[in-house]
């Protein structure tokens, strides 16, 4: 828990003006609570137009409908219409395009003005999935964070397109390795899906994939088998083929290569018959890996060439092109094919720079880190929302006027009593430190990850640590609730320290900006330990010993001693670097 209520109240109730702002906010919520989205109306409109590929036709359908509805419903339908038009452009271009982006941004802006949670969940999900579909993970994350936060509040009774919303959120969070969250969303999606729907097998299949990625192989196998059975019952041949490929993946991991090959060949045959090109590609890549393991290199090359043909036709499949290059390199090394080895290494060099910020493993790691930061930064807002929305139902039942009077009296008395207490100043200081910490992290989020932005961030962090340590010294002389406050301050100090994931992100930024220096360092000082290598890198960034200690989560004395030993052992060469 970020902040306890007794720490929040002095901040929220520190003057009369803030008190009345809270009251007016509650009044605003009360007057707008009855203007919720008509989910049935919206769902009917979406179902009627989701297969339409002409944006102009969708807009005409909206204009015809809008004439018969009241203002609020008409505004909501306009937002939904723009989302559907954006999706139509996306299907037509099969790529990121300006028309879709423009319509999505207009829809999002209008949805925020309407301020309906149901509509905001739907729009943010669709925008996020647009970027996710073309492997733009980092661009997708803010939208899925917003939709997920609203979904997790469980305050929306009738979701717009519930199965689709839960499905798309599940796919994204599964892709950034939040597999349990993905499973939870998929299970909810199942509750809105008839068992005779093709989506039912799809959700079962994806739950199995999440369990597989979590290492729960038996759970994964059971869900794959269930999905296989349901897809046969529903005559869903493409999903049936995909389940064969997923079962083959388990056999592959267990080194049962012939079983995997048989299943993958069936998967490919069915996928080709049903024009499931992307699934065909996935199966061909895995089949190639199986052929490499069984030393059937000619078959591997032929199958990989077919997969590569599809990959090259799509600009957004560079991570799969990178995977194909890796397989080619493995084949070249096993067959001593120097020409293929050279081609593969060149492809890896070219593609590596592209996928690191999009759909490669490094991008997924970065998105995972960004996800954690975004979730952390929203916790304070969530706590504020809880305070602002407390007793909202009681307010509506008892009457707005009575509620205003009671709350106003309570707030005034609370302010008068709390400012007589000696602990108030300590609580305010503690909260301010927490806010400063969040603001410092937010600054780092607002800028591109550069060495300069990291230096500014770490400088802010060190100033905050000094303030917190001074406050701890003061509390040592105060016996009133000292233990509780000290525990909270110590928690703040611990949260200032950077995790291993954050260090990797910082290191990646350094290597990107100082690549020549980094390579020279590895060549000239091959005996450097990992800790010393980190210290040298951070020293190169002109970080002070205290800042280096913060990044590496070690004591300042350790940093100073290490720097002295480096200078002594390398006799001046270290200073030149």
Secondary structure as UniProt FT lines:
FT   HELIX           5..12
FT   HELIX           16..32
FT   TURN            33..34
FT   HELIX           39..49
FT   TURN            50..51
FT   HELIX           55..66
FT   TURN            67..68
FT   HELIX           71..93
FT   HELIX           98..114
FT   HELIX           117..133
FT   TURN            134..135
FT   HELIX           137..152
FT   TURN            153..154
FT   TURN            160..161
FT   HELIX           162..175
FT   TURN            176..177
FT   HELIX           179..191
FT   TURN            195..196
FT   HELIX           198..214
FT   HELIX           217..233
FT   TURN            234..235
FT   HELIX           237..253
FT   TURN            254..255
FT   HELIX           257..273
FT   TURN            274..275
FT   HELIX           277..293
FT   TURN            294..295
FT   HELIX           297..312
FT   TURN            315..316
FT   HELIX           318..335
FT   HELIX           338..355
FT   TURN            356..359
FT   HELIX           361..389
FT   TURN            390..391
FT   HELIX           392..398
FT   HELIX           400..418
FT   TURN            419..420
FT   TURN            422..423
FT   HELIX           424..446
FT   HELIX           451..475
FT   TURN            476..477
FT   TURN            480..481
FT   HELIX           482..496
FT   HELIX           500..513
FT   HELIX           515..524
FT   TURN            526..527
FT   HELIX           530..540
FT   TURN            541..542
FT   HELIX           545..552
FT   HELIX           556..570
FT   TURN            571..572
FT   HELIX           573..576
//
